[in-house]
Amino acid sequence: MMPRTPGAKIDELRRAIGESEQRRQAAEVKLADCERRLGTAGETIAAQDRRIGWLKSEVARLRDAAASTVPTDYARDARQFFSVYSTGGAR
């Protein structure tokens, strides 16, 4: 095996630096992709949180609307009491 010349050593170092630079650039691309996906996931979660909040308020609104149209137990009992006596028979 021949002793390596200074030029060969420099070429080997340049090749190693080039490979290292390629790995660094690939890692940067991968990191940028992960950051993009994380940002997209954050936006999706925020949109879902807003949707859940809206659905909760809609359920509460509908519950209140339904409660205002349903008679109370007392009114229901009174209606049943009077319907039994107005027809003249027992249920």
Phi and psi in degrees as a GROMACS rama.xvg file:
@    title "Ramachandran Plot"
@    xaxis  label "Phi"
@    yaxis  label "Psi"
@TYPE xy
-82.1099  145.466  MET-2
-65.1576  142.901  PRO-3
-78.0109  139.296  ARG-4
-84.3491  160.231  THR-5
-58.5404  -34.327  PRO-6
-65.9655  -37.7439  GLY-7
-68.25  -39.323  ALA-8
-63.375  -41.6048  LYS-9
-64.9173  -41.7956  ILE-10
-62.3555  -40.5809  ASP-11
-64.414  -42.513  GLU-12
-64.9003  -40.4034  LEU-13
-62.0875  -41.6383  ARG-14
-63.2325  -44.9337  ARG-15
-62.8974  -40.3918  ALA-16
-65.6464  -40.6019  ILE-17
-62.1573  -43.0025  GLY-18
-64.2585  -41.678  GLU-19
-62.58  -41.3272  SER-20
-64.7049  -39.7193  GLU-21
-63.216  -42.0182  GLN-22
-64.4345  -39.9915  ARG-23
-63.5736  -44.3133  ARG-24
-64.4834  -39.7847  GLN-25
-64.0829  -39.4579  ALA-26
-65.531  -38.3896  ALA-27
-63.9626  -41.3861  GLU-28
-63.2065  -44.452  VAL-29
-63.6662  -42.5311  LYS-30
-63.051  -43.6787  LEU-31
-62.0798  -38.7589  ALA-32
-65.1047  -43.4128  ASP-33
-62.1498  -42.4645  CYS-34
-63.423  -38.9938  GLU-35
-64.8669  -45.6981  ARG-36
-64.5169  -38.3221  ARG-37
-64.9115  -41.3572  LEU-38
-63.2939  -42.1078  GLY-39
-63.7541  -41.9276  THR-40
-63.7031  -40.1686  ALA-41
-62.0243  -41.6347  GLY-42
-65.1572  -40.5388  GLU-43
-63.8092  -44.4266  THR-44
-63.0427  -42.5661  ILE-45
-62.5731  -41.5315  ALA-46
-64.9216  -40.3009  ALA-47
-66.5134  -38.0089  GLN-48
-61.4434  -42.9356  ASP-49
-62.7679  -41.9305  ARG-50
-63.6255  -42.6381  ARG-51
-62.7917  -42.6234  ILE-52
-60.4866  -43.6362  GLY-53
-64.0255  -43.3681  TRP-54
-63.7194  -39.0716  LEU-55
-61.811  -44.5342  LYS-56
-67.6547  -34.8519  SER-57
-67.5189  -41.1961  GLU-58
-62.6677  -43.5326  VAL-59
-63.163  -40.9275  ALA-60
-64.1147  -45.2168  ARG-61
-66.2234  -37.03  LEU-62
-63.3747  -44.1169  ARG-63
-64.3281  -41.0323  ASP-64
-65.1919  -40.9203  ALA-65
-68.4028  -38.3069  ALA-66
-65.7765  -32.5474  ALA-67
-75.9957  -19.3013  SER-68
-97.0106  -18.1239  THR-69
-88.1817  127.658  VAL-70
-67.1227  153.793  PRO-71
-70.4422  167.877  THR-72
-59.5544  -38.55  ASP-73
-63.1391  -45.888  TYR-74
-65.9101  -37.6299  ALA-75
-64.0756  -44.664  ARG-76
-63.5072  -41.8585  ASP-77
-65.0736  -40.5178  ALA-78
-63.3348  -42.5471  ARG-79
-66.5977  -40.6604  GLN-80
-59.5861  -47.4993  PHE-81
-72.2073  -30.2174  PHE-82
-70.4357  -32.7534  SER-83
-66.891  -43.9789  VAL-84
-79.2432  -24.6692  TYR-85
-77.1327  -26.1335  SER-86
-89.1911  -13.4518  THR-87
84.0126  5.65864  GLY-88
-134.755  168.691  GLY-89
-95.6153  153.092  ALA-90
